[in-house]
Every structure is written in structure tokens, then in C-alpha cells.
């Protein structure tokens, strides 16, 4: 397979206006004092940015870029934070609340009191999270923030623009953001030589070469947020957001060499979706050591797609998809003297209704309910920092008569020994469940080209994954290095399975198979 890679030159600009009165501290009941720039804690470190770093920054990504956060890549241009050690994802929070691009761009760095960098997150943050960055801010008595951020590529038709505003008075703050981004890509080409072993043992060859292609998309995202916080460490936040995405007419034209036949094949697809989201968050500091956090997120997604491909003979189908989901969680935390105890309950429910019409005709109704309970302790013993946690998840799944109940035990042990201020030795062990993508659990079969199909498997079950990771790291202000050993066991994983039918059609699906073991150094 040969592909054409394009290089884009990106220009980014930002403008922001602040107006604020006398500040007051709303750092959730804690007293912030000027101390060391970095303070180690059981699950990571607390960073106090300098005044120079705040003055030289214009948003949340900008100030993170100026800090030495080991094993993270901060991209202020593309507004991304990624882990370079492949341990998992990075979760961003502002005052304990999960934040996205809108909150990070609207953040005034001068308001930052401290940054909690959690490089050893426990079971309370969920599966697949390797790092958590929680930015704690002070709020002015009254004031406003208005700004815009524009990123555009100079060599391709690609751009992202956002306008935002915040206004606060006393205990209340209102914020509104609007973001629009899009791209148009034309001329990308690839070539493919496919060889198929037929039932009689012969080799059948098809060559597919792109002649012309077009991909374009535009997305709109608006969000309104109300936040109320007081000096008694009670925080309430409600946000309503809506997203609209439209990819109106993507197409690809290929030259097909199919045995002795030579012809052109065209594929077209259009995709449109909209999604409103309501997010409600509540935090209460019960005592100086005890707190309760509750969160509920309701989401609705409507998607319409149209697909057409005429390799061999015309094939067309449409999908009308509807998804409704509700995520709720409650977390209790108690900061005792030897360690901090956290315990909580998380429940997520998702109902999916996908109606396939045309050449792929099917009505898929899926319900997935996951209940997750956990408890963990984290603390420090001299130079050793530890996190010990355990959770249990229960998944109830139904789809058109197919059903299963799936239990997983989620233990997690994380130990970090600080050899000195620059060198660390850490070990992590955890078990979690992995659920396959919705497209692979549907009972519909979709044709990919004249010889290949993709078929879902409604009996596909989650897998148990056990990870072991040993890492030695050496980090300074100018140098970040690590040596790592990683071992993973995947029990009953979802693996690719290919079948050849009697009429020489090749079907790709997934099945639960025995085991995958991975060793990486």
C-alpha cells in the first residue's frame, strides 16, 4: 500500500481581554501559600507556576507548555495534550471538573493558584487514564473575560476558530463559547494490490489505484455554563452544550484492474450528526478532611449517513442512528493522617437504535448498562509513594435477543520510589475490562468492496486485560528520559477473524479468542 502524505503549515493567533476586581480565593477550602515551586505527593505533584510563566501565557495549554510535565507532549497550536509513553490518555480538569478545549482556551493563567499533576491516577478516574492535570484557580470578586482563538493552515484548507466570554459577580459565573472548525482535502491518493486465495487454491489479484478524491467537513460546537462557588467550599456547575457535524459529500474514484477487466469505481458517503449534552456537577467539603463529589451527564446523539460504492456492482445503504446515554457517579474522599481514602459508585447506561436501510437492511437495538464500584487508599512512606485500589464492574448487555452479564474485578497497585529529585522507579499493576466498538457488535454485514465484507458479532463479549509496568525515569528541566518494561495479558480478547465463503467472499469480523500476551521493553 502506498500513500501520499501532505505537509501543512499552521498559523495560530489569539486575542483576549480581561477586566477584574479584587480577587478572592475559592480553592475548595484550602489555604494557598507561597512555597516551593514543586511539592511531591502520593499520586504525583503540586506545581506552583511562577509569575513569569503566567505573564507569558494566554490560555491553559500555553502555561502547561511552559512546565516540565514528564512524559507529556503539550501542543498549544493544535490544543492537545498526549502521553508519549503510551500508558493511556490524559484527563484535563479545572477546579476538579473535567474540562475540554473550550475551558482551557478561556482560562486566564493569572488566576491559577496551583496545578495538581497526577501521574499515578487511581481507580476513581476510570480505565485508560494515565495522567490527570487539575488546574486550581482563584476567582475575582467581579469581572469578565472576552477572547478569540484562531488556528488556520496556510497550505491546506483547514481551520479552527473559537470565541468565548466569561462574566462573574460574587459567587456566580456565566460562560459562553462557540467553536467552528472544518477542512477540505482534495487529491490524496493511495494504491493497493490485493491477492485473494480462492476456494480452488488459485490466487486472484485486484489492483486499486486512486484517481481523484475529496474529503470535507465542518463542525459547530456551542456551550453555555453556569458555575456557583463560595468560600465554604460548595461548588455547583451546570453546562448545556450542542454539537453539529456535517461531512456533506466525500467521494473517491479508483482505477480497478480486476483480472482482465479495467474500469473505474466511485465511492460516495455523507455524514451528518447533532448532539446536545447536559452536564451537572456538585462538590461539597463536608469537613476540612472529608468531601463528596457528584456528577451526572446526559447525552443524545442523532446520526444520518449515506454510503455508495460501485466496485463490481452498485452497493448502497443508509444508516439512521439514535443514541441516548446517562452517566452518573458519586465519590467520597477522606484525607486521613496515614493515607487518603476514596470510594465511589459509577453507573452508565446507553441505548442505541441503528436502522440500516438499502442493500444492508437491519434494525439494531442495543442496551448497555455498566455499574462500577471502587475504593482506594493513597499515601506516602518516606520516599515511597503508593496507591492501592480495587473496583468491581458489572455489565448487562442486550441486543435483538442476544444478551450477557459480565463481571470484572479491577485491582490496582502503584508504587513509586523517589531515588532523588530527578530519578524515580515505579511499578504499576492493574486489571480492567475492554469493550469492543459498537460497529463490531452490530448484527449487520456491510460490503467493503467487490470481494470483502465487514460483519458485526452481537455475541462479542468484553475481555479482561492485566497490565504490569516497571519504569525508571530521569527528568530535569531540559531532559526527560525513561526506560520501561511492559507486560500485558489479554484474556478472551476480541481478535480479527476472517472467513472465506463458498462463493469466494471474504468476511472480516471479530471473535473472543484465547489470549494475547505482550512483552515490550
C-alpha positions, 0 to 999 in steps of 0.5 A, spaced: 500 500 500 502 506 498 500 513 500 501 520 499 502 524 505 501 532 505 505 537 509 501 543 512 503 549 515 499 552 521 498 559 523 495 560 530 493 567 533 489 569 539 486 575 542 483 576 549 481 581 554 480 581 561 477 586 566 477 584 574 476 586 581 479 584 587 480 577 587 478 572 592 480 565 593 475 559 592 480 553 592 475 548 595 477 550 602 484 550 602 489 555 604 494 557 598 501 559 600 507 561 597 512 555 597 516 551 593 515 551 586 514 543 586 511 539 592 511 531 591 505 527 593 502 520 593 499 520 586 504 525 583 505 533 584 503 540 586 506 545 581 506 552 583 507 556 576 511 562 577 509 569 575 513 569 569 510 563 566 503 566 567 505 573 564 507 569 558 501 565 557 494 566 554 490 560 555 491 553 559 495 549 554 500 555 553 502 555 561 502 547 561 507 548 555 511 552 559 512 546 565 516 540 565 510 535 565 514 528 564 512 524 559 507 529 556 507 532 549 503 539 550 501 542 543 498 549 544 497 550 536 493 544 535 490 544 543 492 537 545 495 534 550 498 526 549 502 521 553 508 519 549 509 513 553 503 510 551 500 508 558 493 511 556 490 518 555 490 524 559 484 527 563 484 535 563 480 538 569 479 545 572 477 546 579 476 538 579 471 538 573 473 535 567 474 540 562 475 540 554 478 545 549 473 550 550 475 551 558 482 551 557 482 556 551 478 561 556 482 560 562 486 566 564 493 563 567 493 569 572 488 566 576 491 559 577 493 558 584 496 551 583 496 545 578 495 538 581 499 533 576 497 526 577 501 521 574 499 515 578 491 516 577 487 511 581 481 507 580 476 513 581 478 516 574 476 510 570 480 505 565 485 508 560 487 514 564 494 515 565 495 522 567 490 527 570 492 535 570 487 539 575 488 546 574 486 550 581 484 557 580 482 563 584 476 567 582 475 575 582 470 578 586 467 581 579 469 581 572 469 578 565 473 575 560 472 576 552 477 572 547 478 569 540 482 563 538 484 562 531 488 556 528 488 556 520 493 552 515 496 556 510 497 550 505 491 546 506 484 548 507 483 547 514 481 551 520 479 552 527 476 558 530 473 559 537 470 565 541 468 565 548 466 570 554 466 569 561 462 574 566 462 573 574 459 577 580 460 574 587 459 567 587 456 566 580 459 565 573 456 565 566 460 562 560 459 562 553 463 559 547 462 557 540 467 553 536 467 552 528 472 548 525 472 544 518 477 542 512 477 540 505 482 535 502 482 534 495 487 529 491 490 524 496 491 518 493 493 511 495 494 504 491 493 497 493 494 490 490 490 485 493 491 477 492 485 473 494 486 465 495 480 462 492 476 456 494 480 452 488 487 454 491 488 459 485 490 466 487 486 472 484 489 479 484 485 486 484 489 492 483 486 499 486 489 505 484 486 512 486 484 517 481 481 523 484 478 524 491 475 529 496 474 529 503 470 535 507 467 537 513 465 542 518 463 542 525 459 547 530 460 546 537 456 551 542 456 551 550 453 555 555 455 554 563 453 556 569 458 555 575 456 557 583 462 557 588 463 560 595 468 560 600 465 554 604 467 550 599 460 548 595 461 548 588 455 547 583 456 547 575 451 546 570 453 546 562 448 545 556 452 544 550 450 542 542 454 539 537 453 539 529 457 535 524 456 535 517 461 531 512 456 533 506 459 529 500 466 525 500 467 521 494 473 517 491 474 514 484 479 508 483 482 505 477 480 497 478 484 492 474 480 486 476 483 480 472 482 482 465 477 487 466 479 495 467 474 500 469 473 505 474 469 505 481 466 511 485 465 511 492 460 516 495 458 517 503 455 523 507 455 524 514 451 528 518 450 528 526 447 533 532 448 532 539 446 536 545 449 534 552 447 536 559 452 536 564 451 537 572 456 537 577 456 538 585 462 538 590 461 539 597 467 539 603 463 536 608 469 537 613 476 540 612 478 532 611 472 529 608 468 531 601 463 528 596 463 529 589 457 528 584 456 528 577 451 526 572 451 527 564 446 526 559 447 525 552 443 524 545 446 523 539 442 523 532 446 520 526 444 520 518 449 517 513 449 515 506 454 510 503 455 508 495 460 504 492 460 501 485 466 496 485 463 490 481 456 492 482 452 498 485 452 497 493 448 502 497 445 503 504 443 508 509 444 508 516 439 512 521 442 512 528 439 514 535 443 514 541 441 516 548 446 515 554 446 517 562 452 517 566 452 518 573 457 517 579 458 519 586 465 519 590 467 520 597 474 522 599 477 522 606 484 525 607 486 521 613 493 522 617 496 515 614 493 515 607 487 518 603 481 514 602 476 514 596 470 510 594 465 511 589 459 508 585 459 509 577 453 507 573 452 508 565 447 506 561 446 507 553 441 505 548 442 505 541 437 504 535 441 503 528 436 502 522 440 500 516 436 501 510 438 499 502 442 493 500 444 492 508 437 492 511 437 491 519 434 494 525 439 494 531 437 495 538 442 495 543 442 496 551 448 497 555 448 498 562 455 498 566 455 499 574 462 500 577 464 500 584 471 502 587 475 504 593 482 506 594 487 508 599 493 513 597 499 515 601 506 516 602 512 512 606 518 516 606 520 516 599 515 511 597 509 513 594 503 508 593 496 507 591 492 501 592 485 500 589 480 495 587 473 496 583 468 491 581 464 492 574 458 489 572 455 489 565 448 487 562 448 487 555 442 486 550 441 486 543 435 483 538 435 477 543 442 476 544 444 478 551 450 477 557 452 479 564 459 480 565 463 481 571 470 484 572 474 485 578 479 491 577 485 491 582 490 496 582 497 497 585 502 503 584 508 504 587 513 509 586 520 510 589 523 517 589 531 515 588 532 523 588 529 529 585 530 527 578 530 519 578 524 515 580 522 507 579 515 505 579 511 499 578 504 499 576 499 493 576 492 493 574 486 489 571 480 492 567 475 490 562 475 492 554 469 493 550 469 492 543 466 498 538 459 498 537 460 497 529 463 490 531 457 488 535 452 490 530 448 484 527 449 487 520 454 485 514 456 491 510 460 490 503 467 493 503 468 492 496 467 487 490 470 481 494 470 483 502 465 484 507 465 487 514 460 483 519 458 485 526 458 479 532 452 481 537 455 475 541 462 479 542 463 479 549 468 484 553 475 481 555 479 482 561 486 485 560 492 485 566 497 490 565 504 490 569 509 496 568 516 497 571 519 504 569 525 508 571 525 515 569 530 521 569 527 528 568 530 535 569 528 541 566 531 540 559 531 532 559 526 527 560 528 520 559 525 513 561 526 506 560 520 501 561 518 494 561 511 492 559 507 486 560 500 485 558 495 479 558 489 479 554 484 474 556 478 472 551 480 478 547 476 480 541 481 478 535 480 479 527 477 473 524 476 472 517 472 467 513 472 465 506 465 463 503 463 458 498 462 463 493 469 466 494 467 472 499 471 474 504 468 476 511 472 480 516 469 480 523 471 479 530 471 473 535 473 472 543 479 468 542 484 465 547 489 470 549 494 475 547 500 476 551 505 482 550 512 483 552 515 490 550 521 493 553 
